[in-house]
Every structure is written in C-alpha cells, then in structure tokens.
Amino acid sequence: MMKYGAEHEEHQFDLKFREAEERGQWRDLYLDLTFKAGQAQPEDLEDPSVLVICNQHGDIVQIVLHDGGCDCEFQFTPMEKAQIEDFVAKHVSV
C-alpha cells in the first residue's frame, strides 16, 4: 500500500467478505482487511477495508482502499490487487 505518489511497500493481509450491494449496472463488494501478524499498518491508515466494484458479468472494474468506510489517499500495489482479485475469485460469488 502506498499514498498516492509515494514509494510503495508490499503488505500481507487477510480478507473477509462483508457484504454485496447492487448499484445499477454495478455490484459493489465490501471486504474487511486485517494485516497479518508482524505486518505494520501504514501510518495514517486507521480502519482499512476494500471496495471491489464489478460489472454485471462479475468482472472486476476497480479495487479501492477505504479508510473508515471512505475513499482515502492510499492505493493498493499491483501485487496487493492480485491478492484481492484471487480472494474474490475463490471466495465471493459474483
């Protein structure tokens, strides 16, 4: 995870499906995120979670890092996004 424009650092975390919400042509998936033991949470990130936006066919369109349920200045690295995509493919019926 990294702040926009800053150098990134890879983090290992666990995900848990919380809920899905239909929004017109989109399906929003909300995931809880907890850092694995020994992983430091980035400074300025207090209550991280994940919003995965899918289209009607179940394709992931966007992955957003939330803090306290809102968009924040942090983003996922490509490896972290791949971890989230893998979790959704295996554990969430889209």
N, C-alpha and C positions, 0 to 999 in steps of 0.2 A: 504494500500500500504506500501511497505517496500523496503528498499535497501536490496540487497542480503546479507544474513547472519545477518541482524539486527532484532530487535524486531519489530513486526508489529503493525499497528494501522488501524482499520477499517475506511473507508471513505464512505460517501454517495455522489453520483454523479448522474448527468443526462447524458443520451447518446442520440446521434442523428446520424442516418445513413448518411454517406457522399458519399461513392461510393463502387462499387464492381469491381474486376478485375480478369479475368480468367488467370491462370498461369499453363499451362499444366494440370496436374491432380488436381490442387488446385484452390479454389476460395477464394480470399482474400477480406475480408470485412473491410472497414475503417470506424471507428466511431469517432465522436467528443465527447470529455468528458469535462463536466463542473461540478465543485463542487457545491453542494447545499449550499444555504445561511447558513452562520455560520460555514461551514466546512473550515478548514485551509488546504491549499495546502501544501504538504510536501516540506520542504526546498530542494533546488537543483533540483526541478522539475519545469520547466519553461512553457512548452507548451505541456501538456499531451494529448494523443489520444490513440486509441485502434486499433490494428490489430487482426482480428479474421480469422484464417486460417481454411477452411472447405475442406472436400474431395468432390468428385463428387456426393455423396449421400446426401450432406448437413450436415453431421456430423461434429461437431467442433473438430478439431485436436489440435489446440493450440490457446491461447489467449496471446497476447504480449502487454505490455505497452510501448508506444513510447513517446519520448520527442522530440519535434521539428521534427517529422516525422522519427526519427531513434530509433533503439533499445537503451535501457538505462539500468542503474544499478538498476532500481526499478522493482518490480513484484507485481502482484495482490495477495491478500489473497484469500483463498477458498470461503469466503462469497462474495467478490467482483467479483470473476469469476462467481459465481452462478447468480449474478445480471446481468452480461453481457450475459450469456447464456440465461437467461429468456428474456432479451430485444431482442436478435437475434431471438428467437423462436416466439415471439409475433409480431415483427415489421419489420423483414427483410425476404424477400422471398429468400430462399437459394436454 
